[in-house]
Structures are given as C-alpha cells and as structure tokens.
C-alpha cells in the first residue's frame, strides 16, 4: 500500500506544479494599501465573473461569510438561515459573538432548501420586542446538494418583497454551477453568474474544489464591499504581499473550474460502490460529497479501520467522503474495497 487516500475534505489539496509556478511569478504589493496588483486582478476577475461591482479577497470562507453578514446586519438585527448552514453551525457563532447579529435558524427540507412558508413566517414584525429581520442567507452547495435555480429565484424574490437583503454562502459555488451545467446545459461560469445574480452578496472559496491553498472572495455592490473592507481590517484579515495567494486563485479560476466534473464523477462512483453494503445508508452524490450513515454505532470503528488502510474520512455527522483533484479513480476503488473489507470481517 502506498500513499494515503485523503477524503476528509477538498480543503486538503496541494497546489499543482502549474499553480506553484503561477504563485512564484506573481507581482506583489501591499494589499492593505490596495497596491498588490495580483490581488487587485483577482478581485476584478471574480467580480466580473459573478456579475458584481466589486470583490474583496479574504483569508477564509468563515471570514468572508462573517464580513458579508456584518455588512448587511448591525447590532440587534437578525438573519434567517438553515439549521445546517455552515455560517450558522460551523463558524463559531461569529455573527452573534462579534457582530451582535442574531441568527434565526430554520429547518431544511429533505432537498436542502428552506420552505418558502417557513422563511416568510420567520420574518419578524417591525416591533420593539423583536430583532430586526434584515437578511436571508442560503448556501449552495449544501452538504453537496445543489439548490435548484428556480428555488433560488423564488426564495430571494420573497426576501426582497419583505425588504430583506440576500447572501449566498457559495463556498462550493462552482461545484453547484458545474452540476447545473451538466443537467440544464450551458457553461458552468454562466451558471455561476446566473446564480449570483439572485443575491446581494456571495462568498466563494478558492481553497476547496478549486484547489488553491488559501483564500475566499466576497462579491457584491461597491458600497457593500467598502463596508466589508473595513470589517476585514477589524477582523484581522488584512494581508500584505498576498499576491502569491491571489495568483493561485486566479490560476484555479482559469484551469480548475471545468475539471470539477471529474470530482463529481468520482463521488458518484464512490456512492455506487458503497450502495448495497448491509449496514450502510448511502446518500446519492450530486457533486463531490458523499454522506454515509453507519448502523449500530459502528461509524468510529469503520473510520479507524479506514485509517489503518490509508483511507481518511470524517465522522462529525455520519461519515463524509469528499473527492477533489488529489484523488483519482484508483483511490476511490481503494476506498470502496476498504469499506467492504470492514463489513466482510464482521
């Protein structure tokens, strides 16, 4: 056995040789002063790609979401969000702790959407007893599931009718776009732009499926990004010669978007290979994430067995396997064999 098949997350990727070369060639400046030319080029590129006036490069998706939420909401305001959304569940309660912004979590439907009736019912009256409902925050993909474009249009239209702003956590926006392009037709970049058009702000990660080592961008109006810029400084996210990191993100946008379809195909193969094993419940893979529920509390034992076989996954909620550019077909077949071996031994 050689090497490790690391399916814990698409954040574990290493820069490709071509990406490293682009990073080494990057022109540098001081981004806090606004004069890093490569950061400026990245911000212009992602804003134009997603059809927005401006963009801001930030160190992480968590900070990008936080800057977005705090740009829309002030102290005593509220945002509506899904119970399983990353910016509610997995980002340390930052909006509440640092922004005094109250989350109003809503239950997800089986397909990952929030019921329109639930959204409308959660919007508070303009009354001194309530937090002021200011924002609807959605996520796409959510746990690897793609929220359909018609739903995004309906949910954001509902929000606008009630005077709410809208934010999209698009950490894996391009995974959603590639999946939509494969089913609805069209180019993935056009699908990403169409998706972003429904939202006042969008956060997108470069360090997940796109394979860059670090960084996210927040896009929106020039006014919103100016507020986010001030918040980035307050949150400690101002970086100096960040052009090397921005160059990696630019390379990813140019070369790693369309190849996400390969990750989706490998995830589908993994799900198919695990389906039918007694003791497992396997969620169909729409993009690059496969969730598996293990019966009889054997999840931890399975994770340990996989680790000994050189296959890594995570187990926060069931088992999660994530495909990415550093995993190939042989790695997927090895993961399937390792899981089957665990149940054959028992």
N, C-alpha and C positions, 0 to 999 in steps of 0.2 A: 504494500500500500504506500503510495507516495502522495504527499501534499494533503491539504485539508479542503473539503468542500464546505465553504462558509456560506450558509443560507440564513444567517441571523438577520441580515438587513442588506439593502442595496447601498447603505452608507459605508460598507466595508471595502468598496472598490479602491484599487490603486490607480493613479494616473497612468494612462498608456504612454509608451515612448513618445508618440507624436504630441501628446498633451504636455509631457515634460519639456519637450523641445520648445513648444509654444510658450510655456512659462519662462524658460530660460531666456527667450528672445524679447520678452515683454518690455516695453518702455515704462519707466517708473516715475512717479512723482509723489507728492504728499497729498493723500486723498482728503485728509481733514481740512486742508486748504483748498481742496477741489481741483488740484492740478496734476492728478495722476491720469495721464492720457488713456491708459488701458481701462481703468475703472470707468472713466467718462464714456469711452466707446462701448463698454458693456452696458452701461445704463441706457445709453441711446438705443442700442440694438434691442434690448429686451422690451423697452417701452414701445418702440415701433412695431416689434413683432406681435405684441399683445394689444396694440391699438390704443395706447395710453399716452398722455402728455409727457410723463416723466417717470423715472425709476430711481431707486436707491439700493446700492449694494450693501448687504449686511452680513455679519459673520455666520448667522444660523437662521434656520427656519423658525425656531422659537422666538428669536428676537424680531424677525420680520413680522410674524403674526402679532407679537406684542406691540410693536410700533404701529401696526395697522389698527389694532383695536383701540389703542390710546389716541391715535389721530382722529378717530371717529367719535370717541366717547370721553367724557370728563367724569370727575368725581360725582358719584350719585347716579350715574347713568347705568344702563343695562344693555347687554347684548343677548340675543336669542341664539342658541347653539345646540347641537346634538349631544346627547349623553356620551357618545363615543368619539366625539370630535377631538382631534389632537390638541387644539388650542384650549379646550376645556379640561380634558382628562390627563394629558401627559405633559403639560408645560408649567407645572409647579404652581398653578393658580396665579400666574404673573399679573394678569389684568386686574384681579382683585387685590393682590398684595401691593403692587407698585402703582396701579392706576386708580384704585378705589372704584373699579368698574365691576358691577355685579353681573355674573353670568346667570341666565335663566335656561337651564338645560331642559331639552325636550327628548322624548323617546324617539328612537329611529324606527321606521318601518322595516320589514324584512329586506327590502332592496337598498337600505341605507338612506333613503330620503326621510325628510321630516314632513308629516302630513300637513297640508296647507291649512286645514282646520285647526290643527294644534298650534301652528305659527300664529294664526290670527287670534286665537283665544288667549295666547300668552302676551299679546301686546297690551300694556297697561294703560288705563285711562290717565288723562292729564290731571292728576290729583296728588296732593301733598303727601298722601300716605304711601305712595308707590315710587320706586325708582323709575327714572325716565327711560322708556324703551327707545333706543337710538339706532340699533344695528342688528341685522341678520347676518350671521356668519355660517357659511356652508363649507364643505370640504369635498374635493374631487381629485383623485380617487379617495374613497373612504374604505379603509381596510381592503384595498384592492378592487373594490366595486366602483363602477362608473355610474355617476348620476347622469341620467339622460338629459340632452339639451332642452327638450320641451319642458321638463321639470324645472330646470334652472331658470328658464324664461318665466314660468308661472310663479315660482317662489319669489323671484326678485321683483316681478311686477306687483305681487301682493305687498311686498315690503314697501315699495315706492308709493303705493296707494295710501299707505299709512304713515308716510313721511320718514321711513327708515332708510338709512344707508345700508350698503351691502358689501360684505367682504368675503373673498374666497381664499381658503387655505388650499392653494394649488401646489403643495409640496411635490406631488406627482402629477401635476397638470399635464405634462407631455405624455405620460402613460395613458391618461384618460383620452387625450387627443388622438394618439395612435390607435387606441382601441375604437374610438368613434369613427376614425377614418377607415378602419378595416370593415366596419359594418355599414356605415352610412355613406361611404365614399368621400372623395375629396382628399386634400392634402392635410397632413397632421398639423402643420403650422397654421393653416387656415382654420382648422377646427379649434386650435388653442385660442386664436384671436376671437373667434365667434363666441367661445365660452367666456372669455374675459370681458366681452362687450356687455354682459349682463351685470357686471359688478363694478362698484366704485373703486375698489382696491383688490389686488390679487397678490398673494405671496407665492413665489415659485422657488423651489430648491434646485441648485445645481449639483449638490453633493449626494443625491440619491441615484436614481437610474441613469442620469446623465453622466455620472462618473467623475465629476470634479472633486477635488479633495475637500473644499470648504466653500461655503457661501450660499446665500439666497438673495433674491431681489424682491422688493415691494414696488408695485407699479400702481399708478393712479393719476389723478389730476396734479398739475404743478403745485396747486395750493396744498393739497393733502401731503404730497411728498416733501414740501417745505416743512410742514409740521413734523413729519416723520424724521426728517434730517435732524431737527433739534432733539427729538426724543432719542435718536440713535446715539447722539453725543451723551445725553443724560444717562443712558443705559450702558455706557462704556463700549459702544460698538464702533467708534471711530477708529479706523486703521490708517496707518501711514503709507508706506510703499506697498500698497495692496495690489498693484498691477499684475504681479505674478499669479495671484489667485484669480483675478479677473480674466487673465488670459486663458486659464484653464476653463473657466465658464464659457468664454467665447468659443473656444475650441469645441466644447461639448455641444453648444447650440448648433454649431456648423456640422459636426460629424456624428453625434450620438443620439439624435432625436429619432430618426427613422429606424435605427437598429434596435430600439425598444421592442419592436415586434418580435425579435428573436427571444428576448426575455419572456414575453407573453407566451410564445410557443413552448418554451421550456417549462414554464409554470403549468401550462395545460397538460404537458406530458407527465409532469410530476403528479398532478392530481389524478390523472388517468391511471398511473401506475400504482397509486395508493388505494384507489377506489376498489372496493370489493374485499379488502382485508378485514376479516372479522375483528371487531373491537375498535374500528376506526370509523369516524364520520367525517367525510372529506367535503369541504366547500369547493364548488366549481371555481376555477380560476378565470376571471375576466381580464386581468392584467398580469402583474408579476408577483402576486402574493397568494399563497395557499394556506388556508387555516384548516387545522385538523383537530378534532375532538377525540380524546382517547378515553375509552370506557374504563370503569373500575379503578380510577385513580392511578393508572399506570403511566401517566404522562411523564413524571420526573424520571422514572426508571427507563423509559424509552429515550428521553433526552440524554441520559448518562450512557446508555448503550450506543447511541449515535456518536456521542463524543469519542468514545473508545474506538469507533470505527472511522474516525476522521471526518465526521459529518456534523456540522454545527447548525442548530436552530434555536429559537427562543420559545419560552413557555409561559408568558405572562397570562394569556387568555387562550387556553388550549395550546396547541403547537402552531408556530408560524414559520413558514419557509418562504424566503424571498429570493427570486432569481435576479441576476444582474450580469454585467459584462465580464465579470471574472469567473462565471460559472458556464461550463459547456455541457453538451449532451452526455458526455461520459460521466461528468459529475452528478448529473441528475439520475442516471441509471445506477450509479453507486449509492446514492441516497435511497432510491427505491429498494434496492437489494438489502441495504442495512435495516430499513424498517421492516421488510418482510422477514429478515433473519431474526429479528427480535420476537416476532409473534410465532415463528416456527419453533423457537426454543422453548416456548411456553405452551 
